[in-house]
Amino acid sequence: MEDGDDFEAEIMNAKKSLEELLVVRKPVMEFSDDEEEGKFAVDGGSSVKLEKLRTSLAIDAGLSRFAKKMPIFEPERVASSSERPLSVNLDLALYRTKILLRNHQYEEAEEILQKCINYWPEDGRPYVALGKALSKQSRMNEARAVYEKGCQATQGENSYIWQCWAVLENKMGNTRRARELFDAATVADKRHIAAWHGWAVLEMQQGNIKKARNLLGKGLKFCGGNEYVYQTLALLEVRAKRYEQAQYLFRQATKCNPKSCASWLAWAQLEAQQENNPAARRLFEKAVQASPKNRFAWHVWGVFEANLGNVDLARKLLKVGHAVNPRDPVLLQSLALLEYRYSTANLARVLFRRASELDPRHQPVWIAWGWMEWKEGNLGKARELYQKALSIGSNSESAARCLQAWGVLEQRVGNLSAARRLFRSSLNINSQSYVTWMTWASLEEDQGNAIRAEEIRNLYFQQRTEVVDDASWIMGFLDVIDPAIDSIKRLLNFEKADEYSGNNQDDRSIRGFSTDDMESASGFNLDRFIRDKLLLDPSKLGGQF
């Protein structure tokens, strides 16, 4: 009996040890095989109990090892992992919203983006997409709130949100605030080229050319060669009438990215401005080859050919652009104006109506349609269309042009007081419009108010923004462009003028395409390109109208 009591006491001690083991996650006592055999070598009935104890000890030891690997308390992680969808769903949702926004299905896209923000608040992409969608609908304050929320959720580390917010503030006319936000974007990521470029464009708009060049130089320094930076520098050279430097920079842009349609287009427009029409046409061909479905390429090329009087080619180019971009109103707008000039007003009305249905908030369509109705003598219809354009937005550049066009209408029919009010309203939006100032001055002069007309002209020259440009920026610019430094110095007139003569074959190659090369036959077959690349039948383009 005493042996039995001793065995029961051993059992109780072992259970107590197990309870302590589960609390502190470590064993209190260990038994060797020899000790266990010595202590539990009793009668046959006790052997069964010994086997059960060994099984229990093995299970509890396994549980102890498992417990050591588990975190003490993580309810948030467990809850979120069970409720949040896989991250691949975010990519799919963003792609779906991109398609919806392209088709102007804003409500459904916004609903999806809000869900994305709720599930993935730390990801900046839904904020950017939602802010842009709201901005397209002129819901600027809501877009601003989205960007602000995004910056808070990402702890200010997402440069894309800062940059989009800066662009929004710039559109709303808050230049100072836009500068601060561009600065925040570059602090968040100094390699974010869009922030440097957007900030430079803002300074260009404000006439701070030297500051713009400095920012573009920083963009090249931190981000390396970029087609957008080179393209903007080239446009600055065009503005300063340094055309050969501009051609070189355009060439650098197309070298950085041969598929950059925007660079080819900007270069083509430079050549068109210089009346190098064969060269411009060759560059337009390069643009559409770089991006066959780019609406800007087909549109700008079509307008270029229309200005040269190549009506059939211009019509074909605009129709191709519309065929590959059926939701774009601008192509139909230009085609309507072309048909009005060379065909009939009724066909133009059909095209204007279709363009306005594609995007009812596109102001230029309503303005162009109103201008056509005014020319046709339908003054009431023209006023109605102008009013429609202004109801979309009254503070944009398009609104300023609309007010100026409406002012001319009222001036021609003798409503001079209304014309003056419209001109004044237009200048309140865009005080730099030379055309509006001079049109108002002409009105006063026609009424015999020569003194008032002179006052208006003087006001324009007093308030206009002076753009001062010089070559001092080149010193800093050369620090961020490493290759071919001697050639660039010659190009930018750093050395003697005779070294920059046309006799130097190396200089000739640096400038880009020579005029002779550009005017040679390119061998580009437009109809074959339309069939092979766009899978369209050129002979059936007219059937869509």
C-alpha positions in Angstrom: 0.0 0.0 0.0 2.8 2.3 0.8 4.3 1.7 -2.6 0.9 2.5 -4.1 0.6 5.8 -2.1 4.2 6.7 -3.2 3.2 6.1 -6.9 0.1 8.3 -6.6 2.2 11.0 -5.0 4.6 10.9 -7.9 1.6 11.2 -10.3 0.4 14.4 -8.6 3.9 15.9 -8.6 4.2 15.2 -12.4 0.8 16.8 -13.1 1.8 19.9 -11.0 5.0 20.1 -13.0 3.0 20.0 -16.3 0.8 22.9 -15.2 3.8 25.0 -14.4 5.3 24.0 -17.8 2.3 25.4 -19.7 2.5 28.7 -17.8 6.2 29.5 -18.1 6.7 27.6 -21.4 9.7 25.7 -20.1 10.0 22.3 -18.3 10.5 22.4 -14.5 12.1 19.0 -14.3 13.5 16.4 -16.7 13.7 12.7 -16.3 16.3 10.4 -17.8 15.3 7.0 -19.0 17.2 5.3 -16.1 15.5 7.5 -13.5 12.1 6.8 -14.9 12.8 3.0 -14.9 14.0 3.1 -11.3 11.0 5.2 -10.0 8.3 3.5 -11.9 9.5 -0.2 -11.9 6.5 -1.5 -9.9 3.8 -4.0 -10.4 1.9 -4.6 -13.7 -1.0 -2.3 -12.9 1.3 0.6 -12.4 3.0 -0.1 -15.8 -0.2 1.0 -17.6 -0.3 4.2 -15.7 3.3 4.8 -16.6 2.6 4.4 -20.3 -0.2 6.9 -20.2 2.0 9.4 -18.4 4.8 9.1 -21.0 2.3 9.7 -23.8 0.9 12.8 -22.0 4.5 14.2 -21.5 5.3 13.8 -25.2 2.2 15.7 -26.3 2.7 18.5 -23.8 6.4 18.8 -24.9 5.2 19.3 -28.5 2.7 21.9 -27.4 5.4 23.7 -25.5 7.6 23.9 -28.6 4.7 25.2 -30.7 3.8 27.8 -28.0 7.3 29.2 -28.0 7.0 30.0 -31.8 3.7 31.9 -31.5 3.6 35.7 -30.9 2.1 36.7 -27.6 -0.6 39.0 -29.1 -1.3 40.0 -32.7 -5.0 40.4 -33.3 -4.6 43.1 -36.0 -2.5 41.0 -38.2 -4.7 38.0 -38.0 -7.9 40.1 -38.6 -6.5 41.9 -41.6 -5.0 38.9 -43.3 -8.4 37.1 -43.1 -10.4 40.2 -44.4 -8.1 41.9 -46.9 -8.1 40.5 -50.5 -4.8 39.5 -52.1 -2.7 42.3 -53.4 -3.2 41.1 -57.0 -6.8 42.3 -56.7 -5.5 45.9 -56.3 -3.8 45.7 -59.6 -6.9 44.3 -61.3 -9.1 46.9 -59.7 -6.8 49.8 -60.9 -6.8 48.4 -64.4 -10.6 48.1 -64.4 -10.9 51.7 -63.2 -8.6 52.9 -65.9 -11.0 51.3 -68.5 -14.0 52.8 -66.8 -12.5 56.3 -66.7 -11.6 56.1 -70.3 -15.2 55.4 -71.1 -16.3 58.3 -68.8 -18.0 55.9 -66.3 -16.9 57.9 -63.3 -19.3 56.8 -60.6 -18.4 53.1 -60.9 -14.7 53.9 -61.1 -14.9 56.1 -58.0 -16.7 53.3 -56.0 -14.0 50.8 -56.9 -11.2 53.3 -56.0 -12.8 54.0 -52.6 -12.8 50.3 -51.8 -9.2 50.1 -52.8 -8.3 52.9 -50.4 -10.2 51.2 -47.6 -8.4 47.9 -48.2 -5.0 49.2 -49.1 -4.7 52.7 -47.4 -0.9 52.6 -47.5 -0.8 52.3 -51.3 -0.6 55.6 -53.2 -2.0 54.5 -56.5 -5.7 54.6 -55.7 -5.4 58.1 -54.3 -3.7 59.3 -57.5 -6.3 57.6 -59.7 -9.2 59.0 -57.7 -7.8 62.5 -57.5 -7.3 62.6 -61.3 -10.8 61.3 -61.9 -12.3 64.0 -59.7 -10.2 66.6 -61.3 -11.4 65.6 -64.8 -15.0 66.3 -63.5 -13.9 69.7 -62.2 -14.5 68.5 -58.6 -11.3 70.2 -57.5 -12.0 70.5 -53.8 -12.8 66.8 -53.6 -9.7 65.9 -55.5 -7.6 68.1 -53.1 -9.1 66.3 -50.1 -8.2 62.9 -51.6 -4.6 63.9 -52.2 -4.4 65.3 -48.6 -5.7 62.1 -47.2 -3.3 60.1 -49.3 -0.3 62.1 -48.1 -1.4 61.5 -44.5 -2.0 57.7 -45.1 1.4 57.3 -46.7 3.2 59.5 -44.1 4.3 61.9 -46.8 6.6 59.4 -48.5 4.7 59.0 -51.8 6.1 61.6 -54.3 3.4 60.8 -56.9 0.6 62.0 -54.6 2.5 65.2 -53.9 3.2 65.8 -57.6 -0.5 65.3 -58.6 -1.6 67.6 -55.8 0.8 70.2 -57.0 -0.5 70.0 -60.6 -4.0 70.4 -59.2 -3.2 73.5 -57.2 -1.4 74.9 -60.3 -4.6 74.4 -62.4 -6.6 76.1 -59.7 -4.3 79.1 -59.8 -2.6 78.5 -56.4 0.9 79.0 -57.7 2.6 79.4 -54.3 0.9 76.3 -52.9 1.9 74.4 -56.0 5.5 75.3 -55.5 5.4 74.0 -52.0 3.9 70.7 -53.1 6.4 70.2 -55.9 9.2 70.9 -53.4 7.6 68.2 -51.1 7.5 65.8 -54.0 11.2 66.2 -54.7 12.0 65.8 -51.0 10.1 62.6 -50.8 12.0 61.3 -53.9 14.6 63.3 -55.6 14.6 60.9 -58.5 11.0 61.6 -59.3 11.5 63.3 -62.7 7.8 64.3 -63.1 8.1 66.5 -60.1 11.2 68.4 -61.3 9.6 68.7 -64.8 6.2 69.9 -63.5 7.8 72.4 -61.3 9.9 73.7 -64.2 6.8 74.1 -66.4 5.1 76.1 -63.6 8.1 78.4 -63.5 8.0 78.8 -67.2 4.4 79.8 -67.1 5.3 82.4 -64.5 8.1 83.7 -66.7 10.9 82.5 -64.4 13.0 81.0 -67.2 16.2 80.9 -65.2 14.5 79.1 -62.4 12.9 76.6 -64.8 16.3 75.8 -66.4 17.8 75.2 -63.0 15.0 72.8 -62.1 15.4 70.9 -65.3 19.1 70.7 -64.7 18.5 69.2 -61.3 16.1 66.7 -62.9 18.9 65.6 -65.3 21.4 65.4 -62.5 19.4 63.2 -60.2 17.4 61.2 -62.7 19.7 61.0 -65.8 18.7 61.7 -69.4 14.9 62.1 -69.8 13.0 62.8 -73.0 10.6 65.2 -71.3 13.3 67.3 -69.8 15.3 67.5 -73.1 12.0 68.3 -74.9 11.2 71.2 -72.5 14.7 72.5 -72.7 14.4 72.4 -76.5 11.1 74.4 -76.3 12.9 77.0 -74.2 15.5 77.3 -77.0 12.7 77.7 -79.5 11.2 80.5 -77.4 14.6 82.2 -77.4 14.9 81.6 -81.1 18.0 79.4 -80.8 16.8 76.9 -83.3 19.9 74.9 -83.8 20.3 74.3 -80.1 16.6 73.3 -80.0 17.2 70.7 -82.8 20.1 69.2 -80.9 18.0 68.9 -77.7 15.1 67.3 -79.6 17.5 64.8 -81.0 18.7 64.0 -77.5 15.1 63.5 -76.4 14.4 61.1 -79.3 17.7 59.2 -78.5 16.6 58.8 -74.8 13.3 57.3 -76.0 12.8 56.7 -79.7 9.1 55.8 -78.9 8.5 59.3 -77.4 5.7 60.5 -79.7 5.7 63.9 -77.9 9.3 64.6 -78.7 8.8 63.8 -82.4 5.7 66.0 -82.5 7.4 69.0 -80.8 10.3 68.7 -83.2 8.0 68.5 -86.2 6.2 71.6 -85.1 9.6 73.4 -84.9 10.3 72.5 -88.4 6.8 73.5 -89.5 7.4 76.9 -87.8 10.6 77.3 -89.8 8.6 76.3 -93.0 10.7 73.2 -93.4 7.5 71.3 -94.5 9.2 68.1 -95.9 11.2 67.9 -92.7 8.1 68.4 -90.6 6.2 65.7 -92.5 9.1 63.2 -92.0 9.0 63.9 -88.3 5.2 63.5 -88.2 5.7 60.1 -89.8 8.2 59.2 -87.1 5.6 60.3 -84.5 2.9 58.0 -85.7 5.3 55.1 -86.1 6.4 55.6 -82.5 2.9 55.5 -81.2 0.4 54.4 -83.9 -2.7 55.1 -81.8 -1.6 58.4 -80.4 -4.5 60.9 -80.9 -2.2 63.9 -80.7 0.0 62.6 -83.5 -2.8 62.2 -86.0 -4.5 65.4 -84.9 -1.5 67.7 -85.2 -0.4 66.1 -88.5 -3.9 66.5 -89.9 -4.0 70.2 -88.9 -0.6 70.7 -90.4 -1.7 69.3 -93.8 -4.9 71.3 -93.6 -3.0 74.5 -93.2 -0.9 73.6 -96.3 -4.1 73.1 -98.3 -3.8 69.3 -98.5 -7.5 68.8 -97.6 -7.9 65.2 -98.7 -4.8 64.1 -96.8 -5.8 66.1 -93.7 -9.3 64.6 -93.8 -7.8 61.1 -94.0 -5.4 61.7 -91.1 -8.2 63.0 -88.8 -10.4 60.1 -89.7 -7.7 57.6 -88.9 -7.1 59.3 -85.6 -10.8 59.1 -84.8 -11.0 55.5 -85.9 -8.3 54.5 -83.4 -9.6 57.0 -80.7 -13.4 56.9 -81.1 -14.0 58.5 -77.7 -11.8 61.6 -78.4 -13.8 64.8 -79.1 -10.9 66.9 -80.3 -10.4 65.0 -83.5 -14.1 65.3 -84.4 -13.9 69.0 -83.5 -11.1 69.7 -86.0 -12.7 67.5 -88.6 -15.9 69.5 -88.2 -14.1 72.8 -88.7 -12.3 71.3 -91.8 -15.7 70.2 -93.3 -17.2 73.6 -92.5 -14.5 75.3 -94.5 -14.3 72.9 -97.4 -17.7 71.2 -97.3 -21.1 72.1 -95.7 -22.2 73.5 -92.4 -24.7 70.7 -92.0 -22.0 68.0 -92.0 -20.0 70.1 -89.6 -23.0 70.3 -87.2 -23.3 66.5 -87.2 -19.7 66.2 -86.2 -19.9 68.9 -83.6 -23.0 67.3 -82.1 -21.2 63.9 -82.0 -18.2 65.4 -80.4 -20.3 67.1 -77.7 -22.0 63.8 -76.9 -18.6 62.0 -76.5 -17.5 64.5 -73.8 -20.1 67.1 -72.8 -17.6 68.8 -70.5 -15.1 69.6 -73.3 -15.3 73.4 -73.6 -13.5 73.9 -76.9 -16.1 71.8 -78.8 -18.9 74.1 -77.7 -16.8 77.2 -78.4 -15.9 76.1 -81.9 -19.6 75.1 -82.6 -20.7 78.5 -81.4 -18.2 80.3 -83.6 -19.5 78.4 -86.7 -23.1 79.3 -85.9 -22.1 82.9 -85.5 -20.5 82.8 -88.9 -23.7 81.2 -90.3 -25.7 84.1 -88.8 -27.4 82.1 -86.1 -26.7 84.5 -83.3 -29.1 83.1 -80.8 -27.7 79.6 -81.2 -24.2 80.9 -81.0 -25.0 82.7 -77.7 -26.6 79.5 -76.4 -23.5 77.5 -77.2 -21.2 80.0 -75.6 -23.3 80.0 -72.5 -23.1 76.2 -72.4 -19.3 76.4 -72.6 -19.1 78.8 -69.7 -21.4 76.7 -67.6 -18.8 74.0 -67.6 -16.1 76.2 -66.1 -15.7 80.0 -65.9 -12.1 80.3 -64.8 -10.2 78.2 -67.4 -8.2 79.3 -70.4 -11.0 78.0 -72.6 -13.5 80.2 -70.7 -11.3 83.2 -71.4 -11.3 82.4 -75.1 -15.0 81.9 -75.1 -15.6 85.3 -73.5 -13.3 86.9 -76.0 -15.2 85.3 -78.9 -18.5 86.2 -77.5 -17.3 89.8 -77.1 -16.4 90.0 -80.7 -19.9 88.7 -81.6 -21.6 91.4 -79.5 -19.2 94.0 -81.0 -20.2 93.1 -84.5 -23.9 93.4 -83.8 -23.5 96.7 -82.0 -23.9 95.6 -78.4 -20.9 97.6 -77.3 -21.5 97.7 -73.5 -21.9 93.9 -73.5 -18.8 93.5 -75.6 -16.8 95.6 -73.1 -18.0 93.6 -70.2 -17.1 90.3 -72.0 -13.6 91.6 -72.9 -13.0 92.7 -69.3 -14.2 89.3 -67.9 -11.9 87.5 -70.3 -8.9 89.6 -69.2 -9.7 88.9 -65.5 -9.0 85.2 -66.3 -6.1 85.7 -68.7 -4.5 89.1 -68.4 -1.7 88.1 -70.9 -3.9 87.7 -73.9 -2.6 90.1 -76.5 -5.5 89.4 -78.9 -8.1 90.4 -76.3 -6.4 93.6 -75.3 -5.9 94.7 -78.9 -9.5 93.7 -79.9 -10.8 95.9 -77.0 -8.6 98.7 -78.1 -9.8 98.4 -81.7 -13.4 98.6 -80.5 -12.7 101.9 -78.7 -10.8 103.3 -81.6 -13.7 102.4 -84.0 -16.0 104.4 -81.7 -13.7 107.5 -81.8 -12.2 107.0 -78.4 -8.6 107.2 -79.4 -7.4 108.2 -75.9 -9.2 105.2 -74.3 -7.7 102.9 -77.0 -4.2 104.1 -76.2 -4.9 103.6 -72.5 -5.9 100.0 -73.1 -2.7 99.4 -75.1 -0.6 100.9 -72.4 -2.3 98.8 -69.8 -1.3 95.7 -71.7 2.3 96.6 -71.9 2.4 97.6 -68.3 1.0 94.5 -66.8 2.4 91.8 -69.2 4.9 89.4 -67.8 8.4 90.1 -69.0 10.3 86.9 -69.9 14.0 87.5 -69.6 16.3 84.7 -70.9 20.1 84.5 -71.1 22.8 82.0 -71.7 24.2 82.0 -68.1 22.2 78.8 -67.4 24.6 76.8 -69.7 27.4 76.8 -67.0 25.2 74.8 -64.7 23.7 72.8 -67.5 27.1 71.5 -68.6 27.7 70.1 -65.1 24.9 67.6 -65.4 25.5 66.5 -69.0 28.6 64.3 -69.1 29.1 63.0 -72.6 30.5 64.9 -75.6 31.2 68.0 -73.6 33.3 69.7 -76.3 30.7 69.3 -78.9 28.0 70.7 -76.5 30.2 73.7 -75.8 30.4 74.4 -79.5 26.7 73.8 -79.9 25.8 76.3 -77.1 28.1 79.0 -78.4 30.6 78.7 -75.6 33.5 79.0 -77.8 34.4 81.1 -80.8 31.7 81.6 -83.4 33.9 80.3 -86.2 34.1 76.9 -84.6 30.3 76.7 -84.9 30.3 77.1 -88.7 28.5 74.9 -91.1 31.7 73.6 -92.6 32.3 71.3 -89.6 30.9 67.9 -90.4 30.8 66.9 -86.8 28.7 69.9 -85.9 26.4 69.1 -88.7 25.8 65.6 -87.4 25.3 66.9 -83.8 22.4 69.2 -84.8 20.2 66.2 -85.8 18.6 65.6 -89.2 20.0 67.9 -91.9 17.5 69.6 -94.1 18.8 67.7 -97.1 18.2 64.4 -95.3 14.8 65.4 -94.1 13.7 66.4 -97.6 14.7 63.2 -99.2 12.0 60.6 -99.9 11.2 58.7 -96.7 9.6 55.8 -98.3 6.7 55.9 -95.8 3.5 54.5 -97.2 0.5 55.8 -95.2 -2.1 53.4 -96.6 0.1 50.4 -96.0 0.9 51.6 -92.5 -2.9 52.0 -91.8 -3.6 48.5 -93.0 -0.6 46.7 -91.4 -0.4 48.5 -88.1 -3.9 49.6 -87.4 -5.8 46.9 -89.3 -8.0 49.5 -91.0 -9.1 49.8 -94.6 -8.2 53.3 -95.9 -10.9 53.1 -98.5 -13.6 52.7 -95.9 -12.7 55.5 -93.5 -15.4 57.8 -94.9 -18.1 55.2 -94.1 -18.0 56.0 -90.4 -19.6 59.4 -91.1 
